[in-house]
Amino acid sequence: MSRILVIGATGLIGAHIAASLCAAGHEVTGMARHVGSAARRMPAIDWEAVDLARASARDWSRHLAGIEAVVNCAGALQSGPADDLTGTHERGLKVLVAACETAGVRRFVHFSAMGVDRMTPTEFSRSKLVGDEALMVSCLDWVILRPSVVLGPAAYGASALVRGLAALPIVPVMPDTAPLQPVALEDVVATVAFFVKPEAPTRLALELAGPDRLAFIELVRLYRRWLGHPPAREIVLPGGLADLLYRLGDLAGVLGWRPPVRSTARREIARGAVGDPTEWTRITDIVPRSIAVMLNARPASVQEGWFAGLYLLKPLVLVSLAIFWVGSGLASLGPGYESGIAMLQQGGAGAIAPLSVIGGGLADLLVGLAIAIRRTARPALLAGIAVALFYALAGSFFTPWLWFDPLAPLLKIAPVIALHLTALATLRDR
């Protein structure tokens, strides 16, 4: 058995590869930018927190000691506050490859993307190709795997979006999408297990594609049937509305979120992800399964239905809460300022009423703005719960009659807190 380093070991593909290699008896070191929860979930793996985009040759010299093979699963779809495509796909990979050469690590299995050798319409595909080329000219025993859309028991990105769309009673269909040949995650994991063997062939690039060419909407239909839903009405979105959704996805990306619907996804989906699995099968004897066969072998659970139903509700909940708090703050500091003071003074607040209204308005604004930013969303949601509870307590003291008001402003605090708890429970993507 070998000592294997898996980079990007907390992602959809990397986590399953690391777990599979560990179960097979290999000594596995998992690497990612944030490894805290992964280390608790998979304690049999040695974990190191490393950012491929920023790691230096000196950093790698320590991590590569004794390693016999490297599997690089690190990647991102689009640059933003949390992701640097050039750093991850190009610069960081070149530093890692050079460090492997220096450390004497020969075997290097690298994940690229389907079709980057034929067309590069985005920074994603261009940077992937540059990384591939840097690896190809090295003296390592490299294997480049170029999968199509990877689908399996876990879901992230496009695979999660498919589930979310499959749960809708009316399914929106994006225009200008090309065919896909989705590949089963289990077949991808088995491929890595084959190529980390010392006797496996190297210095080749393989396309990992499933046997069926499917339009994106056909994939959604497969998952809808798997979830047990009847056929849904499908509506092709006008180009202008689709463009708006992609732009909103880009805006969410600027705020640190990673929605699957962004301008990079738009251009990548337009070129499609189809390939020829013949060489893959010839070398490994792995016959890729169709997605229909994969789904039929694993009936959908109630929890799968929950995930699918909640997936598109999650951004709706977060946006609603951000608007709620920002709107409340603006109302308190603007048109509702005088009435807020009057209400508090009626309850006996006296001279502190103006400060209370201003302080509450500013607190609401800060909570709403912080919920909108991915990095601060969790503490902001917790702060929102605390502020809501404080309002319930203060309201009970100064304005107890509001408990019996027909509009129920204090009673509505309970469902607001419930929405915060729902957002917290669904906040993590993987």
Phi, psi and omega per residue, in radians:
M1 nan 2.728 -2.981
S2 -1.985 2.818 2.968
R3 -1.668 2.036 -2.989
I4 -2.141 2.355 3.084
L5 -1.800 2.133 3.101
V6 -1.926 2.047 -3.128
I7 -1.724 2.371 -3.012
G8 1.368 0.634 -2.997
A9 -1.390 0.062 3.056
T10 -1.823 -0.049 -3.109
G11 -1.420 3.119 -3.107
L12 -0.984 -0.875 -3.104
I13 -1.420 -0.821 -3.050
G14 -1.063 -0.678 -3.121
A15 -1.121 -0.728 -3.133
H16 -1.244 -0.610 3.086
I17 -1.148 -0.820 -3.135
A18 -1.053 -0.787 -3.127
A19 -1.139 -0.695 -3.129
S20 -1.171 -0.771 3.129
L21 -1.121 -0.685 3.115
C22 -1.126 -0.741 3.128
A23 -1.130 -0.487 3.134
A24 -1.395 -0.040 3.078
G25 1.795 0.000 3.098
H26 -1.310 2.689 3.025
E27 -1.588 1.917 -2.957
V28 -1.931 2.306 2.948
T29 -1.891 2.164 3.126
G30 -1.771 2.384 -3.132
M31 -2.222 2.462 3.043
A32 -2.876 3.022 3.136
R33 -1.218 -0.643 -3.127
H34 -2.292 2.078 -3.002
V35 -2.122 0.083 -3.026
G36 -0.969 -1.016 -3.097
S37 -1.232 -0.593 3.117
A38 -1.109 -0.681 3.123
A39 -1.117 -0.568 3.096
R40 -1.337 -0.608 -3.132
R41 -1.305 -0.620 -3.071
M42 -2.211 1.269 -3.034
P43 -1.215 -0.270 -3.135
A44 -1.275 -0.235 -3.141
I45 -1.703 2.438 3.016
D46 -1.385 2.260 -3.042
W47 -2.008 2.456 3.067
E48 -2.368 2.325 3.095
A49 -1.529 1.919 -3.117
V50 -2.474 2.386 3.057
D51 -1.752 1.926 -3.104
L52 -0.970 -0.630 -3.088
A53 -1.179 -0.371 -3.043
R54 -2.087 -0.157 -3.071
A55 -1.166 2.453 3.135
S56 -1.724 2.989 3.095
A57 -1.054 -0.626 3.119
R58 -1.144 -0.693 3.084
D59 -1.030 -0.805 -3.070
W60 -1.212 -0.533 -3.118
S61 -1.039 -0.581 3.108
R62 -1.341 -0.714 -3.057
H63 -1.330 -0.407 -3.069
L64 -1.585 -0.087 -3.120
A65 -1.058 2.122 3.099
G66 1.438 -0.052 -3.124
I67 -1.362 2.393 -3.137
E68 -1.820 -0.381 3.122
A69 -2.658 2.554 3.104
V70 -2.074 2.353 3.026
V71 -2.077 2.011 -3.088
N72 -1.788 1.881 3.110
C73 -1.880 0.084 -3.058
A74 -1.218 2.441 3.103
G75 3.139 2.912 3.105
A76 -2.622 2.787 -3.092
L77 -1.489 -0.727 -3.009
Q78 -2.624 2.460 3.140
S79 -1.162 2.585 3.135
G80 -3.048 -2.961 -3.137
P81 -0.979 -0.541 -3.084
A82 -1.742 -0.183 -3.018
D83 -2.385 2.434 3.112
D84 -2.215 1.739 -3.043
L85 -1.124 -0.768 3.131
T86 -1.097 -0.747 3.131
G87 -1.134 -0.714 -3.078
T88 -1.386 -0.838 -3.020
H89 -1.472 -0.458 -3.057
E90 -2.007 -1.330 -2.993
R91 -1.044 -0.865 -3.128
G92 -1.110 -0.672 3.126
L93 -1.144 -0.704 3.127
K94 -1.096 -0.718 3.098
V95 -1.100 -0.746 -3.141
L96 -1.123 -0.768 3.139
V97 -1.073 -0.781 3.116
A98 -1.095 -0.679 3.125
A99 -1.154 -0.648 3.085
C100 -1.127 -0.711 3.099
E101 -1.075 -0.753 -3.141
T102 -1.167 -0.690 -3.080
A103 -1.420 -0.150 3.141
G104 1.449 0.281 3.054
V105 -1.420 2.078 -3.027
R106 -1.649 -0.830 -2.978
R107 -1.479 2.240 -3.050
F108 -2.441 1.931 3.100
V109 -1.783 2.164 -2.983
H110 -2.199 2.345 3.095
F111 -1.655 2.142 3.042
S112 -1.960 -2.448 -3.109
A113 -2.541 2.595 -3.125
M114 -1.016 2.262 2.974
G115 1.451 0.068 -3.100
V116 -1.206 -0.334 3.088
D117 -1.412 -0.107 -3.126
R118 -1.980 -0.574 -3.069
M119 -2.714 2.365 -3.129
T120 -2.298 1.369 -3.075
P121 -1.411 -0.161 -3.037
T122 -2.366 2.919 3.039
E123 -1.032 -0.610 3.124
F124 -1.011 -0.988 -3.073
S125 -1.240 -0.605 3.114
R126 -1.138 -0.788 -3.122
S127 -1.199 -0.609 3.058
K128 -1.066 -0.757 -3.126
L129 -1.147 -0.707 3.106
V130 -1.059 -0.750 3.099
G131 -1.098 -0.731 3.099
D132 -1.020 -0.794 -3.088
E133 -1.155 -0.638 3.099
A134 -1.125 -0.652 3.122
L135 -1.237 -0.662 -3.089
M136 -1.132 -0.538 -3.115
V137 -1.563 0.005 3.124
S138 -1.387 3.011 3.103
C139 -1.645 0.186 -3.126
L140 -1.338 2.833 3.001
D141 -1.557 1.490 -2.966
W142 -1.681 2.662 2.982
V143 -2.377 2.172 3.118
I144 -1.869 2.146 3.120
L145 -1.869 2.228 -3.115
R146 -2.077 1.504 -3.092
P147 -1.409 2.680 2.913
S148 -1.352 -2.826 3.073
V149 -1.066 2.193 -3.076
V150 -1.699 2.202 -3.126
L151 -2.167 2.449 -3.133
G152 -2.861 -2.870 -3.129
P153 -1.071 -0.662 3.077
A154 -1.532 2.845 -3.085
A155 -2.444 2.447 3.065
Y156 -2.792 2.536 3.086
G157 1.130 -2.209 -3.095
A158 -1.084 -0.650 -3.124
S159 -1.166 -0.572 3.075
A160 -1.288 -0.657 3.121
L161 -1.077 -0.707 3.113
V162 -1.002 -0.797 3.119
R163 -1.089 -0.773 -3.128
G164 -1.084 -0.765 3.113
L165 -1.138 -0.624 -3.112
A166 -1.137 -0.338 -3.123
A167 -1.560 -0.129 -3.079
L168 -1.411 2.479 3.078
P169 -1.234 -0.496 3.033
I170 -2.149 2.085 -3.005
V171 -1.742 2.079 3.058
P172 -1.320 2.426 -3.135
V173 -1.991 2.081 3.116
M174 -1.264 2.402 3.078
P175 -1.336 2.854 3.005
D176 1.048 0.874 3.034
T177 -1.978 2.444 -3.115
A178 -1.748 2.918 -3.095
P179 -1.142 2.732 3.087
L180 -2.183 2.694 2.959
Q181 -2.133 1.305 -3.054
P182 -1.052 2.572 -3.062
V183 -2.124 2.510 -3.109
A184 -1.284 2.362 -3.138
L185 -0.993 -0.692 -3.122
E186 -1.059 -0.623 3.118
D187 -1.237 -0.600 3.087
V188 -1.165 -0.763 3.123
V189 -1.093 -0.744 3.128
A190 -1.109 -0.573 3.125
T191 -1.150 -0.758 3.104
V192 -1.119 -0.729 3.106
A193 -1.021 -0.605 3.103
F194 -1.206 -0.777 -3.001
F195 -1.449 -0.208 3.052
V196 -1.436 -0.131 3.086
K197 -1.193 2.412 -3.090
P198 -1.023 -0.507 -3.086
E199 -1.561 -0.053 -3.100
A200 -1.226 2.611 3.136
P201 -1.170 2.719 -3.118
T202 -2.381 -3.085 -3.139
R203 0.987 0.944 3.098
L204 -2.587 2.691 3.094
A205 -2.078 2.238 -3.046
L206 -2.155 2.472 3.011
E207 -1.594 2.233 3.109
L208 -1.832 1.733 -3.082
A209 -2.272 2.509 3.069
G210 -1.297 3.024 -3.047
P211 -1.363 -0.271 -3.016
D212 -1.984 2.362 3.002
R213 -1.597 2.150 -3.062
L214 -2.273 2.457 2.906
A215 -1.248 2.702 -3.097
F216 -0.993 -0.699 -3.113
I217 -1.180 -0.533 3.079
E218 -1.152 -0.626 3.082
L219 -1.136 -0.722 3.097
V220 -1.084 -0.705 3.123
R221 -1.089 -0.705 3.105
L222 -1.038 -0.811 -3.129
Y223 -1.219 -0.577 3.107
R224 -1.118 -0.764 3.090
R225 -1.117 -0.681 3.129
W226 -1.093 -0.637 3.122
L227 -1.340 -0.160 3.096
G228 1.563 0.284 -3.127
H229 -1.607 2.578 3.048
P230 -1.235 2.893 3.105
P231 -0.957 2.468 -3.095
A232 -1.838 2.768 2.980
R233 -1.240 2.377 -3.122
E234 -2.020 2.325 -3.110
I235 -2.199 2.101 3.067
V236 -1.306 2.129 -3.096
L237 -1.266 2.433 3.015
P238 -1.048 2.652 -3.105
G239 -0.988 -0.684 -3.132
G240 -1.134 -0.702 3.123
L241 -1.205 -0.718 3.086
A242 -1.062 -0.735 3.118
D243 -1.058 -0.699 3.117
L244 -1.093 -0.733 3.140
L245 -1.112 -0.719 3.102
Y246 -1.131 -0.679 3.123
R247 -1.182 -0.664 3.073
L248 -1.130 -0.640 3.057
G249 -1.088 -0.705 3.087
D250 -1.113 -0.693 3.105
L251 -1.084 -0.752 3.087
A252 -1.075 -0.633 3.095
G253 -1.117 -0.672 3.086
V254 -1.077 -0.567 3.134
L255 -1.455 0.037 3.052
G256 1.758 -0.035 3.102
W257 -1.442 2.888 -3.131
R258 -2.199 1.125 3.119
P259 -1.202 2.545 3.137
P260 -1.265 -0.325 -3.120
V261 -1.716 1.641 3.094
R262 -2.425 3.035 -3.054
S263 -1.077 -0.597 3.084
T264 -1.109 -0.789 3.104
A265 -1.052 -0.674 -3.139
R266 -1.015 -0.839 -3.096
R267 -1.299 -0.582 3.125
E268 -1.241 -0.690 3.105
I269 -1.175 -0.563 3.141
A270 -1.154 -0.520 3.109
R271 -1.538 -0.254 3.088
G272 1.396 3.120 3.124
A273 -2.565 1.365 3.131
V274 -2.156 2.611 -3.115
G275 -2.798 -3.058 -3.090
D276 -1.968 1.949 -3.122
P277 -1.473 0.107 -3.028
T278 -1.015 -0.858 -3.099
E279 -1.147 -0.675 3.072
W280 -0.987 -0.853 -3.135
T281 -1.175 -0.708 -3.116
R282 -1.069 -0.708 -3.068
I283 -1.380 -0.698 -2.990
T284 -1.796 -0.256 -3.010
D285 1.144 0.262 3.052
I286 -1.517 2.085 3.092
V287 -1.710 1.908 -3.045
P288 -1.107 2.416 3.126
R289 -1.537 2.605 3.039
S290 -1.257 2.766 3.135
I291 -1.165 -0.589 3.098
A292 -1.075 -0.755 3.111
V293 -1.128 -0.747 3.122
M294 -1.041 -0.766 -3.116
L295 -1.217 -0.692 -3.128
N296 -1.130 -0.471 -3.126
A297 -1.384 -0.184 -3.106
R298 -2.421 1.538 -3.101
P299 -0.977 2.525 -3.132
A300 -1.196 2.396 3.107
S301 -1.622 2.969 3.046
V302 -1.040 -0.654 -3.125
Q303 -1.135 -0.590 3.056
E304 -1.081 -0.701 3.093
G305 -1.120 -0.680 3.083
W306 -1.054 -0.856 -3.108
F307 -1.032 -0.840 -3.112
A308 -1.057 -0.748 -3.132
G309 -1.216 -0.573 -3.106
L310 -1.462 -0.343 -2.954
Y311 -1.028 -0.864 -3.134
L312 -1.470 -0.240 3.025
L313 -1.309 -0.484 -3.107
K314 -0.996 -0.935 3.115
P315 -1.113 -0.573 3.110
L316 -1.105 -0.735 3.115
V317 -1.120 -0.812 -3.109
L318 -1.129 -0.759 3.118
V319 -1.123 -0.717 3.139
S320 -1.081 -0.751 -3.134
L321 -1.174 -0.709 3.112
A322 -1.077 -0.787 3.134
I323 -1.140 -0.697 3.140
F324 -1.015 -0.872 -3.080
W325 -1.237 -0.739 3.118
V326 -1.124 -0.771 3.116
G327 -1.089 -0.701 3.106
S328 -1.107 -0.736 3.126
G329 -1.129 -0.765 3.134
L330 -1.139 -0.658 3.116
A331 -1.135 -0.727 -3.130
S332 -1.145 -0.665 -3.099
L333 -1.518 -0.191 -3.098
G334 -2.026 -1.941 -3.019
P335 -1.126 -0.407 -3.116
G336 -1.653 0.082 -3.037
Y337 -1.064 -0.909 -3.075
E338 -1.151 -0.752 -3.134
S339 -1.155 -0.583 3.091
G340 -1.126 -0.762 3.101
I341 -1.088 -0.781 -3.116
A342 -1.065 -0.717 -3.122
M343 -1.140 -0.758 3.141
L344 -1.173 -0.690 3.112
Q345 -1.165 -0.598 3.064
Q346 -1.085 -0.556 3.123
G347 -1.509 0.008 3.078
G348 1.722 0.247 -3.124
A349 -1.230 -0.470 3.092
G350 1.095 -2.289 -3.022
A351 -1.206 -0.349 -3.109
I352 -1.444 -0.078 -3.082
A353 -1.027 -0.863 -3.140
P354 -1.045 -0.766 3.128
L355 -1.106 -0.638 3.137
S356 -1.131 -0.753 3.137
V357 -1.149 -0.784 3.130
I358 -1.120 -0.802 3.136
G359 -1.081 -0.740 3.109
G360 -1.131 -0.704 3.122
G361 -1.114 -0.760 3.111
L362 -1.137 -0.701 3.120
A363 -1.088 -0.754 3.124
D364 -1.079 -0.773 3.124
L365 -1.039 -0.816 -3.112
L366 -1.109 -0.730 3.128
V367 -1.087 -0.806 -3.115
G368 -1.108 -0.781 3.131
L369 -1.147 -0.667 -3.127
A370 -1.234 -0.572 3.074
I371 -1.110 -0.590 -3.105
A372 -1.230 -0.332 -3.105
I373 -1.764 2.214 -3.027
R374 -1.007 -0.740 -3.049
R375 -1.138 -0.531 -3.087
T376 -1.868 0.096 -3.031
A377 -1.099 -0.779 -3.084
R378 -1.122 -0.941 3.099
P379 -1.068 -0.543 3.124
A380 -1.196 -0.679 3.093
L381 -1.131 -0.703 3.073
L382 -1.131 -0.708 3.098
A383 -1.129 -0.652 3.108
G384 -1.074 -0.695 3.080
I385 -1.109 -0.783 -3.136
A386 -1.093 -0.752 3.140
V387 -1.143 -0.720 3.130
A388 -1.098 -0.726 3.102
L389 -1.138 -0.668 3.093
F390 -1.103 -0.723 3.110
Y391 -1.087 -0.683 3.121
A392 -1.108 -0.727 3.139
L393 -1.198 -0.831 -3.137
A394 -1.132 -0.698 3.119
G395 -1.113 -0.654 3.115
S396 -1.134 -0.532 -3.113
F397 -1.442 -0.855 -3.028
F398 -1.586 -0.624 -3.070
T399 -2.309 1.076 -3.073
P400 -1.090 -0.386 -3.132
W401 -1.152 -0.314 3.139
L402 -1.179 -0.318 3.051
W403 -1.120 -0.426 -3.077
F404 -1.925 0.119 3.098
D405 -1.139 2.431 -3.135
P406 -0.998 -0.530 3.113
L407 -1.432 -0.129 3.030
A408 0.896 0.934 -3.123
P409 -1.102 -0.599 3.138
L410 -1.434 -0.608 3.103
L411 -1.121 -0.530 -3.107
K412 -1.244 -0.171 3.097
I413 -1.119 -0.577 -3.119
A414 -1.091 -0.902 3.093
P415 -1.149 -0.507 3.072
V416 -1.101 -0.772 3.101
I417 -1.120 -0.676 3.113
A418 -1.066 -0.677 3.086
L419 -1.139 -0.688 3.078
H420 -1.055 -0.763 -3.141
L421 -1.140 -0.659 3.081
T422 -1.110 -0.755 3.115
A423 -1.094 -0.721 3.108
L424 -1.102 -0.720 -3.099
A425 -1.176 -0.482 -3.089
T426 -1.900 0.163 -2.978
L427 -1.158 -0.711 -3.089
R428 -1.299 2.478 3.141
D429 -1.596 -0.520 -3.101
R430 -2.779 nan nan
